[in-house]
Amino acid sequence: MPTANKSIIFLVLAFAITWAIVIGAWAAGLHENVQIAQGVLALSMFGPAIAALICVFAFEKGRRAEALGFVFKPNLWWLLAWLVPIALTATAVIATMLLSGRAYVDPGVASIAMAEQLAPAQVDQLRAIPYLGAIIFAQALILGALINGVLLTISEELGWRGYLYGLWRPAGFWRASLGTGALWGVWHAPMIYLFGHNYPDHRALGVGLFVVFCVLLSPIITLVRERAGSVWAAGIFHGTFNALGGLSIIVLTNPTFPWNGIVGIGGFLALALGAAATALLHKPQSATA
């Protein structure tokens, strides 16, 4: 089957599965319960993986693992897949502080303040934990990144930087990464508009902003995936980035739009710098599986 047809089938399936879950849950009123809403969004993330698995079993007999990018040969870029999101998040927080007047807040202090509003019974327990801020940092950098890395590898990344990467990379690095980024952003649209994902108070605007966000992020993560030679590296990057995304908000005073951490102005500036660095680092080379 031609690559273009495989791409269309994959994208139709990925969008249909995810959007059906999100829109169906919203129509059923599940967005009104925060915990249930979070579970719905987590489930919807598996749309690209399900679509990729359907496609490889239908079209890629004899090379299914290769088509998904399931290669486990760690190199330096696997480490960079963890370090680059840390650098991007730190840049976003620093840029926000410099440009907006927001100040840094220890995550332990911020967690206690949130508990005072949402779960007063837990406040004393949190205050009794020594070095709470350092523990929260460590959890985000290690445990959060590890768990998110595995989950996002076998959900989103199995599709975007796994199967679709293999189909589109021969067309060129920038065409593949920017095209994937644009569709990746649009794929989030019902999550943002119906559930308020990332932009709860600016949903319509948030849909457009997040497309730009994903277009800026995509070349960076695609470069890491390419040089690492594995979809697992993309999962590590994406998982670490997501784990630190929430942290980028709680370490800032008054992290309201448009200064809301990694998805605010500071984050866009950090990603623009990252995309520029990617342009400097990338050298044309043949696609890797």
C-alpha positions in Angstrom: 0.0 0.0 0.0 1.3 3.5 -0.8 2.8 5.5 2.1 0.2 8.3 1.6 -2.7 5.9 2.1 -1.1 4.4 5.2 -0.7 7.9 6.6 -4.3 8.8 5.9 -5.6 5.6 7.5 -3.4 6.1 10.6 -4.4 9.7 11.1 -8.1 9.0 10.6 -8.0 6.3 13.2 -5.9 8.3 15.6 -8.2 11.3 15.5 -11.4 9.2 15.4 -10.5 7.1 18.5 -9.3 10.0 20.6 -12.0 12.5 19.6 -14.7 9.9 20.1 -13.5 9.3 23.7 -13.2 13.0 24.5 -16.4 14.2 22.8 -18.4 11.2 24.0 -17.2 11.8 27.6 -18.1 15.5 27.4 -21.5 14.7 26.0 -22.1 12.4 29.0 -21.1 15.2 31.4 -18.0 13.5 32.6 -16.0 16.8 32.3 -17.8 18.1 35.4 -15.9 15.8 37.7 -12.2 16.7 37.8 -10.9 13.2 38.6 -13.0 11.5 36.0 -12.1 14.1 33.5 -8.4 13.5 34.1 -9.0 9.7 33.6 -10.9 10.4 30.3 -8.0 12.5 29.0 -5.5 9.9 30.0 -7.5 7.2 28.2 -7.9 9.4 25.1 -4.1 9.7 24.7 -4.0 6.0 23.6 -5.7 6.9 20.2 -2.4 7.2 18.3 -1.0 4.0 19.7 -4.1 2.0 18.9 -4.1 3.4 15.4 -0.4 2.6 15.0 -0.9 -1.0 16.1 -3.9 -1.5 13.8 -1.8 -0.2 10.9 1.3 -2.2 11.6 -0.7 -5.4 11.9 -2.5 -4.6 8.7 0.3 -3.3 6.6 3.7 -4.0 8.1 4.0 -7.8 8.3 7.6 -8.9 9.0 8.7 -5.4 10.1 6.2 -4.4 12.8 8.7 -3.5 15.6 10.8 -1.6 13.1 7.8 0.3 11.8 6.9 1.4 15.3 10.5 2.4 16.2 10.8 -0.2 18.9 14.6 -0.3 19.1 16.4 -0.6 22.4 20.0 0.5 21.8 20.7 3.4 24.2 23.2 6.1 23.3 24.0 9.7 24.4 20.7 10.9 22.9 18.7 8.8 25.3 20.3 10.9 28.1 19.6 14.1 26.2 16.0 13.0 25.9 15.8 13.5 29.6 18.1 16.5 30.0 16.7 18.7 27.1 13.2 18.9 28.7 14.8 20.0 31.9 16.7 22.8 30.1 13.5 23.9 28.2 11.4 24.0 31.4 14.1 25.9 33.3 14.4 28.4 30.5 10.6 28.9 30.4 10.5 29.6 34.2 13.4 32.0 34.1 12.0 33.8 31.1 8.6 34.1 32.8 10.2 35.5 35.9 12.3 38.1 34.0 9.5 39.3 31.7 6.4 39.1 33.9 7.6 40.0 37.4 6.5 36.6 38.7 8.7 35.3 41.5 10.0 31.8 42.3 8.1 29.7 44.8 9.5 26.6 46.5 7.4 23.7 45.3 7.0 22.5 48.9 5.6 25.8 50.0 3.3 25.9 46.9 2.1 22.4 47.7 1.2 23.3 51.3 -0.6 26.4 50.1 -2.7 24.3 47.6 -3.4 21.8 50.3 -4.7 24.5 52.6 -7.3 25.3 50.0 -8.1 21.9 48.6 -7.3 19.3 51.3 -6.8 21.0 54.8 -6.6 17.7 56.5 -3.3 16.9 54.7 -1.6 20.2 55.6 0.1 19.0 58.8 1.3 15.9 57.1 2.9 17.9 54.3 4.5 20.3 56.8 6.1 17.4 58.6 7.9 16.1 55.6 11.5 17.4 55.6 12.9 18.9 52.3 9.4 18.6 50.7 10.4 20.9 47.8 13.5 18.8 47.0 11.4 15.6 47.1 8.8 17.1 44.7 11.6 18.0 42.3 13.1 14.5 42.5 9.7 12.9 42.0 9.1 15.0 38.9 12.6 14.4 37.5 12.9 10.7 38.2 9.6 9.0 39.1 7.3 11.3 37.1 9.6 11.2 34.0 10.0 7.4 34.2 6.3 6.7 34.6 5.2 9.3 32.0 8.0 8.2 29.7 6.7 4.6 29.6 3.0 5.7 29.3 3.6 8.2 26.6 5.8 5.9 24.6 3.1 3.3 24.4 0.3 5.9 23.9 1.1 9.1 22.0 4.6 8.5 20.8 4.0 5.0 19.4 1.9 6.9 16.8 3.5 10.3 16.3 7.2 9.6 16.5 6.8 5.8 16.0 4.6 4.8 13.1 4.0 8.2 11.5 7.7 9.1 11.8 8.6 6.0 9.8 6.2 7.0 7.1 7.0 10.7 6.8 10.7 10.9 7.6 11.8 10.1 4.0 10.1 13.3 2.9 12.6 15.3 4.9 13.2 16.2 8.5 11.4 19.6 8.5 8.4 18.4 6.5 8.0 15.4 8.8 8.5 17.2 12.1 6.5 20.4 11.3 3.7 18.4 9.6 3.5 16.1 12.6 3.6 19.0 15.0 0.6 20.7 13.3 -1.5 17.6 13.3 -0.4 16.7 16.9 -1.6 20.2 18.0 -5.0 19.9 16.2 -5.4 16.4 17.7 -5.6 18.1 21.1 -8.4 20.5 20.1 -11.4 18.8 21.8 -9.3 18.2 25.0 -8.6 21.9 25.2 -12.0 23.3 24.0 -14.3 20.9 25.9 -12.2 20.0 28.9 -10.0 23.1 29.3 -6.8 21.2 29.0 -3.8 23.6 29.6 -6.0 26.7 28.9 -9.1 26.4 31.1 -10.0 30.1 30.9 -9.1 30.7 27.2 -10.3 27.6 25.4 -10.9 28.8 21.9 -7.6 30.8 21.9 -5.9 27.8 23.6 -6.7 25.5 20.6 -4.8 27.8 18.2 -2.0 28.5 20.7 -1.4 24.8 21.3 -1.0 24.1 17.6 1.8 26.6 17.5 3.2 25.1 20.7 3.3 21.6 19.2 4.8 22.9 15.9 7.7 24.5 17.9 8.2 21.4 20.1 8.0 18.8 17.3 11.4 19.5 15.6 13.2 19.2 19.0 11.6 15.9 20.0 11.9 14.6 16.4 15.7 15.3 16.4 16.1 13.4 19.7 14.1 10.5 18.3 16.1 10.5 15.1 19.5 10.6 16.7 18.5 8.1 19.4 17.1 5.8 16.7 14.2 4.8 18.9 10.6 5.8 19.8 11.6 5.1 23.4 13.7 8.3 23.4 10.7 10.3 22.2 8.8 8.8 25.1 11.5 9.7 27.6 11.5 13.3 26.2 7.7 13.7 26.2 7.3 12.1 29.6 9.9 14.3 31.2 8.5 17.4 29.5 5.0 16.6 30.8 6.2 15.8 34.3 8.0 19.1 34.5 5.1 21.0 32.9 3.0 21.1 36.0 6.0 21.9 38.1 6.7 25.0 35.9 3.4 26.4 37.1 3.5 25.7 40.8 7.0 27.3 41.2 5.7 30.6 40.0 3.6 33.2 41.9 0.3 33.9 40.2 0.9 31.6 37.2 -2.1 33.0 35.3 -2.4 33.2 31.5 -0.4 34.3 29.6 2.4 33.6 32.1 1.2 30.0 32.9 4.5 28.2 33.0 5.6 26.0 30.1 2.4 26.6 28.1 2.6 30.4 28.6 4.8 33.1 26.9 7.9 31.8 28.7 7.4 28.3 27.4 6.9 29.6 23.8 10.1 31.5 24.0 12.0 28.5 25.4 10.6 26.3 22.5 11.5 28.9 19.9 15.1 28.9 21.2 15.0 25.1 21.2 13.7 25.0 17.6 16.4 27.4 16.5 19.1 25.2 18.2 17.6 22.2 16.4 18.0 24.0 13.1 21.7 24.6 13.9 22.3 21.0 15.1 20.4 19.1 12.4 22.3 17.8 9.5 20.5 16.0 6.7 20.9 12.2 7.1 18.9 9.1 6.2 16.0 8.2 8.3 16.5 5.8 11.1 14.0 3.2 12.2 
